[in-house]
Amino acid sequence: MKRTLLSSLLLSGALLLGACNNNPGEVGTEGMNAAAVDANATAAPLIDNPNVSSETEAPNPNAPVMSFAMADHDFGDIQPGAVVKHTFEFTNTGKTPLIIENATASCGCTTPNWTKEPIAPGSKGTIDVQFDSHGKTGMQNKEVAIQANTQPSINKVVIKTNILPDGQNGPYRQ
């Protein structure tokens, strides 16, 4: 029995050592990883992302600028199921008309509505953000990304609130 166990251990060890390829020419990026690197380079070409400025791109001095008096709003404590709304006001402090292309919220419970017409330099525009607290509890922090012809092309506003416990599950303990 001891002889069989010892023979199996020796055979297993020999197979493990023989299965390992210790050839240094195939380790790292020169070996198996080189094929993966080459495959990634051809499979995923670079994508031009307008939200990321390159090192060679010069900022447009005439671009519109979205300047908010306040880019965040705290509703404080609200009751469960409440629907609250806040209007963010901004000014185009750039030199050309500002056009908002889209505004998207980080959650389906938050809906933005914005000025659809071009905002002339020096003029004001608004972003209305409505938050529906149905099905939510505790602290909430929601972000709205505004895509416009500004540099950078994405501006953000944030709403915060604390949804109070509804009391149906007994007292709330902190």
C-alpha positions as CSV (number, residue, x, y, z in Angstrom):
1,M,0.0,0.0,0.0
2,K,2.8,2.4,0.9
3,R,4.6,1.4,-2.3
4,T,1.5,2.2,-4.4
5,L,1.0,5.5,-2.6
6,L,4.6,6.5,-3.0
7,S,4.6,5.5,-6.7
8,S,1.4,7.5,-7.4
9,L,2.9,10.6,-5.7
10,L,6.1,10.4,-7.7
11,L,4.1,9.9,-10.9
12,S,1.9,12.8,-10.1
13,G,4.9,15.0,-9.3
14,A,6.6,14.0,-12.6
15,L,3.5,14.8,-14.6
16,L,3.0,18.2,-13.0
17,L,6.7,19.1,-13.6
18,G,6.5,17.8,-17.1
19,A,3.3,19.7,-17.8
20,C,4.7,23.0,-16.7
21,N,6.5,24.8,-19.6
22,N,9.5,26.6,-18.1
23,N,10.7,28.0,-21.5
24,P,11.4,31.7,-20.8
25,G,10.7,32.5,-24.4
26,E,7.0,31.9,-23.8
27,V,6.5,33.9,-20.6
28,G,4.9,37.4,-20.4
29,T,4.1,39.5,-23.5
30,E,6.5,37.5,-25.6
31,G,4.5,34.3,-25.1
32,M,0.8,33.6,-24.8
33,N,-0.1,37.2,-23.9
34,A,1.3,38.5,-27.1
35,A,-1.4,36.9,-29.1
36,A,-4.1,38.4,-26.8
37,V,-2.5,41.8,-27.1
38,D,-2.5,41.5,-30.9
39,A,-6.1,40.3,-31.0
40,N,-7.2,43.2,-28.8
41,A,-5.5,45.8,-31.0
42,T,-7.3,44.6,-34.1
43,A,-10.6,43.8,-32.5
44,A,-11.2,47.1,-30.6
45,P,-10.1,50.1,-32.7
46,L,-9.9,53.4,-30.9
47,I,-13.1,55.3,-30.6
48,D,-13.3,59.1,-30.8
49,N,-15.0,60.1,-27.6
50,P,-16.0,63.8,-27.6
51,N,-16.2,63.8,-23.7
52,V,-12.4,63.2,-23.4
53,S,-10.1,65.9,-24.6
54,S,-6.9,64.8,-26.3
55,E,-3.5,66.3,-25.7
56,T,-3.4,68.0,-29.1
57,E,-7.0,69.4,-29.0
58,A,-7.1,73.1,-28.3
59,P,-10.1,74.4,-26.4
60,N,-12.6,76.4,-28.4
61,P,-12.5,80.0,-27.0
62,N,-15.9,80.7,-28.6
63,A,-17.7,77.6,-27.2
64,P,-20.8,78.1,-25.1
65,V,-20.3,77.7,-21.3
66,M,-23.0,76.4,-19.0
67,S,-22.6,78.3,-15.7
68,F,-24.8,77.2,-12.8
69,A,-25.4,79.3,-9.7
70,M,-25.9,76.0,-7.8
71,A,-25.2,72.6,-9.4
72,D,-26.6,70.6,-6.5
73,H,-29.8,70.8,-4.5
74,D,-30.7,69.1,-1.2
75,F,-34.5,68.5,-0.7
76,G,-33.8,67.5,3.0
77,D,-36.2,65.1,4.6
78,I,-39.2,64.1,2.5
79,Q,-42.1,61.7,3.2
80,P,-42.2,58.3,1.4
81,G,-44.1,58.5,-1.9
82,A,-43.5,62.2,-2.3
83,V,-42.7,63.7,-5.7
84,V,-40.4,66.8,-5.5
85,K,-39.1,69.1,-8.1
86,H,-36.3,71.6,-8.4
87,T,-35.3,74.0,-11.2
88,F,-31.6,74.5,-11.8
89,E,-30.9,77.9,-13.5
90,F,-27.8,78.4,-15.6
91,T,-26.4,81.2,-17.7
92,N,-24.6,80.8,-21.0
93,T,-21.3,82.7,-20.3
94,G,-19.7,81.7,-23.6
95,K,-19.6,83.5,-26.9
96,T,-21.9,81.4,-29.0
97,P,-25.5,80.0,-28.5
98,L,-25.8,77.0,-26.2
99,I,-27.8,74.1,-27.3
100,I,-28.8,71.3,-25.0
101,E,-29.0,68.0,-26.9
102,N,-30.1,65.7,-24.1
103,A,-30.3,65.3,-20.4
104,T,-30.3,61.9,-18.7
105,A,-30.8,60.9,-15.1
106,S,-28.9,58.2,-13.2
107,C,-32.2,56.5,-12.2
108,G,-35.7,56.1,-13.7
109,C,-37.2,57.8,-10.6
110,T,-35.6,61.1,-11.7
111,T,-36.8,63.0,-14.8
112,P,-35.2,66.0,-16.3
113,N,-36.8,68.6,-18.5
114,W,-34.7,71.4,-20.1
115,T,-34.9,74.6,-22.2
116,K,-35.2,73.3,-25.8
117,E,-34.4,76.6,-27.7
118,P,-30.8,77.8,-28.2
119,I,-29.6,80.0,-25.3
120,A,-27.9,83.1,-26.5
121,P,-24.7,84.3,-24.8
122,G,-25.6,86.1,-21.6
123,S,-29.1,84.5,-21.5
124,K,-30.5,82.1,-19.0
125,G,-31.9,78.6,-19.3
126,T,-33.3,76.0,-16.9
127,I,-33.2,72.3,-16.1
128,D,-36.2,71.0,-14.2
129,V,-35.5,67.9,-12.2
130,Q,-38.4,65.9,-10.7
131,F,-37.8,63.0,-8.2
132,D,-40.4,60.4,-7.4
133,S,-39.6,58.7,-4.1
134,H,-42.1,55.8,-4.5
135,G,-40.3,52.6,-3.5
136,K,-37.2,54.4,-2.2
137,T,-36.0,54.7,1.4
138,G,-33.2,56.5,3.2
139,M,-30.6,58.8,1.7
140,Q,-30.8,59.3,-2.1
141,N,-28.3,61.0,-4.4
142,K,-29.3,61.3,-8.0
143,E,-27.3,62.8,-10.9
144,V,-28.4,64.3,-14.2
145,A,-25.9,64.5,-17.1
146,I,-26.6,67.3,-19.5
147,Q,-25.2,66.9,-23.0
148,A,-24.7,70.2,-24.8
149,N,-22.4,71.9,-27.4
150,T,-20.1,73.0,-24.5
151,Q,-16.5,72.0,-23.7
152,P,-16.6,69.5,-22.0
153,S,-19.8,68.3,-23.6
154,I,-21.3,66.8,-20.4
155,N,-22.3,69.0,-17.4
156,K,-23.9,67.5,-14.3
157,V,-26.4,68.6,-11.6
158,V,-27.1,66.6,-8.5
159,I,-30.2,66.3,-6.2
160,K,-30.1,64.8,-2.7
161,T,-32.8,63.8,-0.3
162,N,-33.5,61.7,2.8
163,I,-36.7,59.7,2.5
164,L,-38.2,59.3,6.0
165,P,-39.4,55.8,7.2
166,D,-43.1,55.3,6.7
167,G,-43.7,53.7,10.1
168,Q,-45.5,50.6,8.7
169,N,-42.7,48.3,9.9
170,G,-42.6,49.7,13.4
171,P,-40.4,52.5,14.8
172,Y,-37.2,53.4,13.0
173,R,-34.1,52.9,15.1
174,Q,-31.0,54.9,14.4
